[in-house]
Every structure is written in C-alpha cells, then in structure tokens.
Amino acid sequence: MSTTVTAKGQVTIPKAVRDLLGIGPGSRVDFRRAADGSVVVVPLDTNKQQSRFAKFRGHAGKGMSTDEIMALTRGDD
C-alpha cells in the first residue's frame, strides 16, 4: 500500500490502515523508529486522557426556545 506526500509534507493514511489502527478524524498518532530502521505509526490512546463524559460533549439535545427562556427569566407561568 502506498500514498503520495504533498508539498506540505502531508499524506493520506489509507482507509484499510485507519481501520486496522482504529483511528479517524481527530485521532493522534506517533511515529516511532523501529530497531531495524523502519518507521512505525502508533495510535496514541487518548481515551485514558479524556474524562468518561467527553463522548457526550456537544450532545445536550434540543434546548428551550427563546420564548421559553424569556418566560423562565421573567417568572411567567
């Protein structure tokens, strides 16, 4: 499997490799030099660094409408 390096030094990791490593958008990876001189891509385990609530961030659901908020702040019943 091969890929091309862009002028900015970027590459696209082939889907099969992303699936194998379990990485996706926003994933962090490390490049390590093996004893034989090859370079290995290692996914960083960010789950240990994130709180158990991180996966729920941004998923609060439908909020109150502006009219409902205004009624609540005015004390309307």
C-alpha positions in Angstrom: 0.0 0.0 0.0 1.4 3.4 -0.9 0.5 7.0 -0.8 1.9 10.3 -2.0 3.4 13.1 0.1 2.0 16.6 -0.7 4.1 19.7 -1.0 3.2 20.5 2.7 4.6 17.1 3.8 1.1 15.6 4.4 -0.1 12.1 3.5 -3.5 10.4 3.5 -3.5 7.3 5.6 -5.2 4.5 3.5 -8.6 3.5 4.9 -7.5 -0.1 5.5 -4.7 1.2 7.7 -7.0 3.6 9.6 -9.5 0.8 10.2 -6.7 -1.5 11.4 -5.4 1.1 13.8 -8.8 2.3 14.9 -8.1 5.9 14.0 -10.3 8.6 12.5 -10.6 12.4 12.3 -9.0 14.0 15.3 -7.1 10.9 16.3 -3.5 11.4 17.3 -0.7 9.2 16.1 3.0 8.8 17.0 5.8 8.0 14.6 8.4 5.7 16.1 11.7 4.3 14.7 11.9 0.5 15.0 15.2 -1.3 15.7 15.5 -2.3 12.0 15.3 1.4 11.0 11.8 1.4 9.7 9.2 3.9 11.0 6.0 2.7 12.6 2.8 4.6 13.0 1.3 4.1 16.5 -2.1 5.4 17.5 -2.0 7.3 20.8 -4.5 6.1 23.4 -6.4 9.3 24.1 -9.2 7.5 25.9 -7.0 7.5 29.1 -6.7 11.2 28.9 -10.3 12.0 28.3 -12.9 12.0 31.0 -15.7 9.5 30.9 -18.1 12.3 29.9 -16.0 13.5 26.9 -18.0 11.4 24.4 -21.2 13.3 25.5 -19.8 16.8 24.8 -22.0 18.7 22.4 -24.9 16.3 22.6 -27.2 18.0 25.1 -30.2 17.6 22.8 -32.9 20.2 21.9 -32.8 23.2 24.2 -35.5 25.6 25.2 -36.8 28.2 22.7 -36.2 31.9 23.2 -39.8 32.4 24.3 -39.4 29.6 26.9 -36.2 31.1 28.2 -37.7 34.6 28.4 -40.8 33.3 30.3 -38.5 31.4 32.7 -36.3 34.5 33.4 -39.4 36.8 33.8 -41.1 34.3 36.2 -44.1 33.8 33.8 -46.1 30.7 34.5 
